[in-house]
Amino acid sequence: MTRKGRLAAAALLFVSVAAAGGLAHAATSGDDAPADALTGLYDTVAGYSAEDYTAASWSQFAATRSTASTLVQAKGKTTGDRTAVRTKLQTAADGLVMVRGLKSLVADYRTRPAGRYTSESSARLTAALDTAAEVAANPSATASQVATAKTALTSAAGSLVAADEGTFQTITNNTFWNDTSGNPIYSQGGGVFKFGDTYYWYGVHYLGAEHYRTNPTKKFDNEVTFVAIPVYSSKDLVNWKFERNVATTSTTLPGGGRLGGWVGRLGVSYNENTGKYVLVAQGPGGVVFLRGDSPTDTFDGAAVQGQIVNSPTPGTGDQTIFTDDNGKDYLIFSNASGRSRTFVAKLRESDSLAVEPAVEIAHAAAGREGNAMFKLDGKYYAASSDLHGWNSSVTHVVESTTSNIQGAYTTEYTMQGTELDYSHVTQTGFFVTVNGTKQRTVIFAGDRWADFAWNGIGYNQWMPVDKTGSRPQFHSLSQWQFNATTGEWRVGPQNNYILNPEFAADRITTTTLTGWTNFRDSGPTSFVTNVAGANGTRFALQIGAGQAYSGGVRQQVTLPAGTYTLATYAKTSGSLSTAQVTVTDATGAVRTLSIPASSGWTRREATNLQLAAGTATITVKAASGNGYLSVDGLSLVKTSGGTPQAGRYEAETAPAVCQGTIDSDRGGFSGSGYCNGNAAVGAYAQFTVNAVAAGTATVGIRWANGATSARPANVVVNGATVTSGQFASTGAWNTWSTTTVAVPVNAGSNTIRIDPTTANGLPNIDYLDVSAG
């Protein structure tokens, strides 16, 4: 079959797109169109100009454009003459060689301080940068040379190895997320992709997300009006900087239409052959392909594919992009109608602008959505959610039985840990895999499209996935900490150990709540349900009946040893002889939070609960002749023991104060810099440290002193000097040492200051590591 035939068989709808990156053919220009309908098009499309291209290709294009203008305006020209002119102009446009993306990448990677990385990996980046800069400046560089230089630069940046062990950053779920400027992150139904040494998060900004954030206590059904596709960047997967909207309702698609209607479930791939970044999304006409010249470029319409070969329906049900370890890109999707079949299809290697014939890897008659994939220990896992209107569900998984991504897969099973609270009250969104220096970690990125069942465009919820035995294990955490350098993760200090604490996972009124087991001491067979909750939430637990009863619900969780606070919102009606929440730890010790009578929602808590490590049972119980107990927002949070709340505090990260400059020219430091204090007595470095309880903390001060003499300083905590240190010479400014001191801290916020006592000032201060004493 000819290439033309193959495209037709795949129901592909393409326009002619310039190899330079998005100059569309003037297909809408009539034969009698004036010259500016031809030449002006190439001056203004997507704002591209001469500096975006190599000088030689732009010169040739500009000359052809000028000739075309003259010929079109000349009298006596036939329709055939004008058609020939348009053809020549398009050919010239196709010959443009874009260097805009390469220039932007070179400028970006020039900012990487060599001292932050191992010498070998830094040298590779430097060499790739030098080559890329030469190609970008070469007026006669070819498109192939530009793509090769871009690919080599991206690869070298992606292989950078940090000279330190990074820092743990905190991920907090069950809340709206903001970017580094404090603005809302609007990024639903997308994905996170690592290009070079940077993670880029693409998703969709829907109008309903704005409304829901403003008022998260009402329904916003079907408010999926498309606004834009934003991109955010991050080095640590926690702090996200808004870069730009890569596509909007003004984005033109092949055939002259614009991006709009339903747009969603998107991902981005990098094509090594073209040096282009291709965004693949559901959109008008089926699978839509947009293309940009850098990860944060304006993405232009490049192609639309109406149906994928071997899929029984046009378009897709849900879809995501999966990039394998070898760099090959695949579309993971279900068929649109019924969504019973899960497919893996390769993106066309030449340009990523088409989906090749799909291979079916799973079938579920009930239908599946939120289709996504991750790879762990050499196996591929295709995950999905129940097909029931964006509501939360368990995560269904099929795993590969061979090393072939399009080979055989097991029958479907439920990912362990997702059944207790329906995947932390989410639907499968996408997965992020981090190849850290110490371990490979998979992050489950769930969409809470219908937060607490109000059906608004809600929260992003991210949780770690590892393995228990031979199968993946989902860890449902309201807060956890992640080190993107090493790949390590740990439970966060404010994590709530109770699962489905808002009683919202089910999304419907029911008498058996997910994650909870009913028990009955006496009375009717059923007296448990979910009702309207506290603080405007749609659901809460209600125990009660119009006759005598005793019983409630319980749940088992695994706890580390420590001191905890148990809290809830509660209200009562009628007369209750028993109304309580209890925690029974692994030793059998019982801690009780009694609920007094209250007609309105009131917060109740029990503090300083000493609990042993192991399996604990959370019980909510009521007894009455005709009364009701309602509870909502249950929490069991550890306040001391084990991993401290404090952790690592970087000198360059607010609210730390450096009386001097934050520098990055010396090697081996952590984070993005260190404090180079002024040469003066009292030119201090100060850290604000949080402690979960009053007591003694162990503080590790990381510092370097390349001077020949010591630089003495006092350690001042909350305004009082507690100890002094000499901070002797370490021999070089990139040779770091850690001094450990024990200091008293108060519960809550504390200031720890390293205060120099001589005119030479401080050694360079990198960070504080704070742990329990």
N, C-alpha and C positions, 0 to 999 in steps of 0.2 A: 504494500500500500504506500502511496506517495505521502509526503509530509502533509500536504493539503488534505488528503483523505483521512489521515490519522486525526487531524484536528477536528474535522467535521464529525468523525465518529465519536469523538469525546464531547461533542456539543460545546466546543469552545467558541467564545465570542471575543475576538481580539480587534484592536485597532493597531495601526502601524505606530510603533513607539521608538523614538530615537535611541540608539545605543548609548548616547550621552546621558540619558537618564530622565525621560519623561516628556519630550517634546512631541505632542500628538499631531497627527496628520490633520490638515485643514479640511476634514471630510465634509464639513457643513458648508464650505464655500462653493457657491455656484459658478458655472463657467463664466458668467459675466461679472463676477465679483471684482471690485476695484483692487488696485495693487496692494493697498494697506491691509486688505483682508488676507493676503498671502504673506507679505513681508512682516507686517506688524505682529502677526501671530507669534513669530519666533523671537520677537523682541520682548514679549510680555508674559508668555506662558510661565507660570510658577515663579516669576520674578528673576529668571536666570539672565545673566549678562556676560559680557566678554570675560571677566575675571573668573567665571566659573569653569572655563574651558581652557585647553591649551591654546597658545597663541596661533599656531599653524592651523589648527582645525577651525578656529573662529574666523581667521582671516579668509580661509577658503569659503566658509559659509557666508560671511559678510559680502564677499565679492559676488557669489551666486545670487544672494538676495538682492543686491543692487542691480545686477543684470536682469533679474526677474522683474523687478519693479519697472525698469525701462521698457522691457519687452511687452509687459502686460498693458502699459499705458499707451503704447504705440498704436496708431490707427491701422486698421486693416488686418488686424490679427484675427485668426479664426478660432473657433472653439478648440480645435485640435492643437493650435499653437499654445493656447493658454493651458490646456491639459499638460502639454509637454513641459511648460514652464513650472507648473506645480510639481511635476515629477522630479525635475532637476532640483527644485528647492527642497523637496522632502529628502532626496538623496544627500544633499549637502547637510541637512539637519541630522540625518542618520550618521553622518561622518564626524559629528562633533564629539570631542573627547573631554568628558567632564573630569575636572580635578578638584572641584569644590569640596567633596567629601574627604579626599586625601589630604588636602590642605588643613581642614579642620581637625582631622585626627593627628596630624603632625603637631599642630599647635597644642592640642590637648596633651599628648604624651611627652612633649617637651617640658611639661610642668612636673613630671615625676622626679623627685629627688633621689639621686643614686643611692644615698645612704640608707634608704628605707628597705633596700632589697639586697639579696646576695649579689656579690660582685659578678658572678657568672651570668645570672639572669639579667642583671642591669646592663652588662656588656652586650648581650644579645639585642636588647631593646635599643641601645644606642646605635648599633650597627644597622638595624632595621630602620630607625629614624633617619639616619644619614642617607640611606638609599631612597627612602620614601620622599625625603625633601628634594633630592636630586631629580627624581621622576616628576614631582609636582612642579618643579621649576623648569623642566625641559619643555621648550615650546613645541617640540615635535614628538612628544611621547605618544605612544599608541594606547588604545583602550586596554589592550592586553597587558601592557607594561604597568599601567595604572592599577589594574585589578590585582596583578601579581604583587606590586609594592604594598597595596592596601592589605592584602591577605597576609603577607609576611609581617607587616607591622602589627596587625591584630593578633597574630599568632605569638609574636614575641611578647606583646603586652600581656596576653593571656597566660604566658608561662612565667611571669614574674614571680619570684619567691620572696616573701617577706623575710626580713632579717630578724624580726622579733616574733613573738607568739600571739600578736594581736590582742584584742580586748573583747570581753563579753558585753553585748548590748542586749537591752531588755525589750522583748516583744510582749505587749499587753493586748489581749483580745477583749471582746465584749465592749468595745468602745469605738467611736469614730476615729479614724487615723488622719493625721495632718502631715503636710510636707515640711521641709526644713524652714520654710517661711511662715509656718503657722496656718497655711490655707488648707482647706479640705482636699484629701486625696480622693479623686473620682476616677476609679479604675476597676470597673466590673467586667467580668467575663473575659479576661485577657490572659497575660502570662508574663513571666520574668525570664529574660534571656541574657546570658553573659557574652558580651562582645569585648574582646581584649581583657582588661582587668576590671571592667565595670559592669554592674548589673543594670539592665534597663527594664522597666516595668511599663508595659503597654496595656491599656484597657479602654473601656468605653465610659464616657461621661454621659449619663442619661439625665433628662430633666427631673425625673422622679427622685433621683438621688438628692438633688437640692431640696426638694419639698420634704422628703423624708427626714433629712438631717435637721431641717427647721422645726419639724413637728413629728417626732417618731412615735406618737401615740395614736395614730389613726391610719386608715388604709389609704394606699395610693395605687389602686389596681391598674395594671397595664400602662403605667406612666414610663414607657420606655422610649420616649421621644429622643432621638439621637441629637447630641450636642457636638461632641468632638471625640477624637482619640488622642488623649494626652500621653506623653512619655515622661517618666521620672527616672532619675539615675541614682545609684547608690554604690558604695564600696562595701558596706557591711550588711546589706539587706534589711536594715532597720531604719536608718535615716535616709529619707528620699527627697531629692531635689527635683522640683518641677522644671523641666527643660522647655517644652513647648507643646502645642497641639500639632501633631504631625498630620492630621486630617480633620476636616470639618465638613459642614453641610455645603461648603463652597468647592469641595474637592470634586473635580470632573472625572467621570468614568468613561470608558470606551463607549462610543456611540453618542456621546454628548450629554448623558444624564449626570446627575450629581449624587453624591453619597447621602443617603437618607432612608426614611422608612425604618425597617429593622436592620440594625447593624450590631453585630455581636460575635462572641466566641472567636477571638482572634489570637494570632501568634505571629512571630517574626522570625525569618531565617536570613542567614547571610549566604550569598552565593559567591563562591570562590572564583568562578569563571568570569563573572561580570563585575565583581566588586560591588554589587548592589545589595541593599537590604530590602527584603520583600515581606510585606505585611499581608497575611492571608486572613480574611474575615468572611463571615456570613454577611451578605448585603444584597442590594438590588440585582436580581438575575441569577443568584446562586452563590458560588464561591468567588469572592472579589479579591483581586491581587492589586496592591498598591506598592510603589517602589520609590525608595529614597537612596541618596548617595552616602549617607552616614546614619548612625542610629538615631540621631536627633534632627534629621533633615525634614523638609517638607516632603511628604509621600504623595506621589501622583498616581492617578489611575493608570494601570498597565494592562489588565486583562480581566475577563469574567468567564468563569467556567460554569455552564448551566447544569451539567450532570457529570458525575465521575463514573467511568466505566466499571461495571460490576455492581454498582449500587442500584437498587431497584427503583429509586425515586430521584427526581431532580433535587439539587441542593443537598444540604446535610441537616441532621437533627441537631446535634451539638458537635463541636470540633475544637481541637487544640493542635498546636505544633509541638512535635517532639524531635529534638536533635540528639542523635546517637553519639556515642563516644568518638566515632570516626568522622563526625561532622556532617553526616548525611541527615537530611530533614524529611520528616514524615508528617502526614495529616492523620490524626486519630479522630474518627468520627462515627456517628451512627447515621443510618438512613433517615430521611426527613419524616416520612409518613410511617407512624408506628414505632420507629426507633428501636426495633427489636434486634437489629444486626449491628455488630461493632466491626469496624474496618480499620486496617492500616494501609495507607497508600503513600507512596514515595512522591516527593516533589521532583519535578523534572530537573535533572542535574545541570543542564546547560544554562538555565536562567531562573529556575524556581517559579516560573510563571504558569505552570500547569500542574495538575495532579494526575499522576499516572494511574493505570488500572489498579483498583483496590483489591485487597485480599481480606476476606471475612475471617475473623479470629474468634468470634463469640456470637451466641444467639440467646436472647431472653425474650420469650413471647410477650411478657408484660411490658417490655420497652425499657430502655435505659437512656439517661441524659447526663450531662456533665462529663462527657467522655474525655479522658486524659490518660497519660502514660508516664511511668517512671521506670528507672532501671536500678537494681540493687543486687550486688553480688553476682553479676553476670546474667541475671534474669530480667525479662521485661514483664511489667505488670500493667495491664490495662484496667483502669478503675472507672467507675460510673456510679450514678445515684438512681434511685427510683424515679420513674416517670410519673410525677404527680404535681406539676405546676410549680416548680422552683422551690418546693418545700424541702426540708431537711430529710435525710434518710441515712441508713447504714451505707457504708461504701462497699460496693460489689467489686470483686477482683477476679480476673483470670490471669494466670501466669504462664510464661513460655516454658515449654518442655525441651526446647533446643536453643542453640545460640542464634537462630534465625528469627529476626523480628517479625517476619511474615510467615513463620512456620507454625507448628502446632502449639496449642494452648490447653491448659487444664479446663475442667468444668468450673463454673463460677462458685465462689465462696465469699463470705463476709470478712472484711479485714478486721482482725482482732482489735478491740478497743473502740470501734465505731458504733457498736450496738448499744452501748450504755447510755449514750446521750445523742444518738443520731449524728455522729461525726462532729461533736461540739456544736450541734444545732446548725449544720451547714449542708450545702450541696457541694459535690466535688467541683472544684474550679480548675486548678492546674497544679503541677508539682515543680519544685525547684530542687535541683541536685547540686550540692556543694562538695567539691573535691578538695577537702582541707588537707593541711599538712599532717594531721594526725588521724583523721577519719573522714569517710564519705557519709554525708548526711542528706537525707531527703526531707524536704519540707512540703507538707500537705497544705495547699493554699485553698481554703474553702470559701465559697461565696455564701454569705448569709443574706440572700436576696429578700427574705421575708422575715426580718428580725422580729422575734417574739410574735410571729404570725400576723403582723399588721400588713404584710404583703407590700412593703416598701422596698426600694433598692437600698440595702442596708450595709452591713459591716463586712470587712475582710477579716478572716479568721485563719491564722496560720499555726500549725502544730507539727512537731517533729515525728518522723516515721523511722523506725529501725527494725531489727528482726528479733523475734523471740522464737528460737528454734529455726525452722525452715521457712517460716512465713512472716510477712511484714506485720509490725505492731504499731498501731496508732496511739499516740499519747495525747489524751484530751487535757489540755492545760489552759487555764485562763491567763497565766503569765509564765514565761520562760525566758531564759537567756541563751544567746547564741554567739559563738565566736566564728565569724566568717573566714578567718585566717586558718584556724586549726580544724574547723568543722565540728567542734565540740558543742554540746548543749547541756543545759542543766535547768532544773525547775526554778522558777523565779520566786523571790521572797514573798510576794503577795499572791501566790497562786491559791486559788480556791480548790480544795481537794474534793468537794462535793460535786457530783455530776448531775446534770440537768437540774441545777439549783433554782431555776426560774420556772420549772415545770412547763416549758414551752416547746419541747422537742417534738411533741406529737402533732402540733398545729391544729388539732381538732379537740372537741370536748370528748373525754374518754373516762372510763372508770379504772383503767390500768395504765399508769404513767411510766413511760420509758425510763429505764434505769432504776426504778423503784419497785419493791415487792410489797403487795398488800398483806396485812395480817389481821386476824380477827380473834379477839378474845371472847366476845359475846355480841349478840344483837343480830341485825339483818345481814344478809350475805354481801351486800354492797353499800358502803357509806363513804367511798373515796371518789373524788372527781376533781376536775380543774375548772376554775372560775376566773372572773376578772381579777387582775393582780394589782399589786401596789405600784405607785409611781407611774400609772398610766399603762402598764403592761397588760397584755390581753389575758394571760393565764396565771393562776396561782393554785396551790394545793388547797383543797377543802376536805376536811374530815367532819362528818356529822350526819345526823338523821333526825327525823321527827319522832323517834322512839329510842328506848334505851340501847346503848351500844358501847363497845370498848374496843379500840384497835387503831390501826393507822398504816403507815408505810415505813419501810426500812431499806437501807442500801449499804453495801460493803465496799470499802475503799482501802487502799494501801497507804499507810502513813509512815514517814520517818519520825524518829523520836524527837520530841521537842515540846515547847510551850505553845499553845494555840489559843485563838479567840474564836468562839462559836457565836454566830449572829444570824438574825433573821428579821424580816418584817412580819408582823402578825396582827390579827384582829380576832375577836370572838363575838359570839352572840348566844343568847340563852345562858344557861347555868352549866358550867363544866366542872366535873369533879377531878379531871386530869387534863392538863394542856401543857405539853412539854416537848422539847427536843433533847435527845440524849446522844452521847458518844460513848460507846463501849470499846475500849482499846484492846490490844492483843492479849493483855494480862487479865482481862475481865473487869477492870476498873471502869466504873460508870461515872461520867460527868454529865450533869443535868442543867439545862436552861429551862426554867419554868416560865410559862407564859401567863401573865396576869390578865384579867378581863379588860378588854378595850374594844369599843365599838368602831374605832378608826384604825387605820394602818399605823403601827408604832414600831420603831426599831427596838429590838431587844438583843442583848449580848451577854455572854459569859466569858470572862477573860482569865488568863493565867491557868489554862487547863493543861496539866502535865499528862502527856499521852506517850505510851510506849510505841516502839517501832513494830510494824506488822499490820495485819488486817484489823480494821476497826469497823464498827457498825454504827451507822447514823440512823436514828429512829425518831419519827414524828408520831406522837400518840395523843389521842384524846379519848375521853370517856364522859358520857352525859346521858340524861334521860331524853333531852330534846335540844341539845345545843350544838354549835358548830365552831370549829377551829380552822382558820385560814392562815397559811404561811406562804411567804414568797421571798425571793432573794436570799436563800440560805447560803451561808459561807462558813468555811472552816479554814482559817489562815494561820500559818505557822509564824510565831513572833520571835522565837529564839531557838538556838540549837542548830547545828549543821551549817550549811552554807550561809554566810552572813548576808545581810541585805546590802552591806556597803560595797564589797567587790573592788573593782579597780577604778581609780579616779585619775584621768589624764590631765596634765598641766595645761593643755591647749583647749580643753573643753569647759565651757561655762557650766557652773558659776565659779570655776577656778580662776584665781587672779595671779597674774605674773607681772611683777614690777620690773619690767624689762621687755624683751621681745620673745615671740614664739618663733623659733628657728627650726630648720630641718636639714641643715647642711652637714651634720655629723651623723655617721652611720649607727645602726643598731638600736635606735629608739623605737618606742612603741607608739601606736596611733599615728597622727599626722604631724607631730612636732614635739618640742620640749621647751621648757622655760629657760631662757638665757637671761638671768637677772642682771640688773644694773650693778655696776661696781660701786657699791655704797653700803654703809651700815644701814640696816633696816629695809633694804630693797628685797622684800620677801616674796615667796611663792605661797599661796594660800589655797586650801581645798575645803569645800563644804561637804561634809561626810554625814550620811544618814545612818543611824543605829536603831535597831529594832527595840532595844531595851538598854537601860543604863547598866554600866559595868566597865570592864576593861577590854580594850580592843588591841589587837596586834597590828601595827602599822609598818609596812615595808616601804621605805623611801628609796626609789631608784634614782641614781645620780651618776654623773661623770665629772671628773676634775682633771683636765689636761695640764693644769698649772703645776709648777714644781713644789708649791707649798700648800698646806692644808687651808681649807676655807671653813672655819668654825661657824656654827649656827645653833640657835636655840630652837627647840620644838615647842611651840606654843599652842595649847588646846583651849579653846573657848576663852582666850585672853590670858591664860595662866601658863607660865613656862613650866614644863614638866620634865624636860631633860635637855642636855646639850650634846652636840656631836662635833667631831673635828673635820670630817669629810676630807680625809687625806688624799693626796694625789693618786689618781688611778693610772697615770702614765700617758694617757692620751684622751682626747675629748670623745672618741668613739669607743672607749672602754668603760663599760657601765658596771656599777656595783650597787648592791642593795643593803641598806642599813635598817635593821629591825628594832623597833622600840615598842614598849607596852604603854598605852596611854589610857586615862579615864575618859569615858564618853557618857553623854546623857542620852536618854531616849529621844529620838528625833534628830534634828539637825545639829551638827557640830562643826566648828571651824578648826582646822589643823593648819598651822602656819609654820613654815621653815624660815627662820628670821636670822639673817647674817649679822655677825657681831664685829666684822672688820670691813675696811674700805674696799677690799677685794670683792666683796659680795658673795653670792652663793656659787656652789658648783652648778652645772646644768642639772635641772630637775625634770625627770621624765614623767613619773606618776607616783601615786600612792596605791599600794595594795592593802586593803583593810579587811581583817577577819576577826572573829571572836577571839578573846584572849585565852 
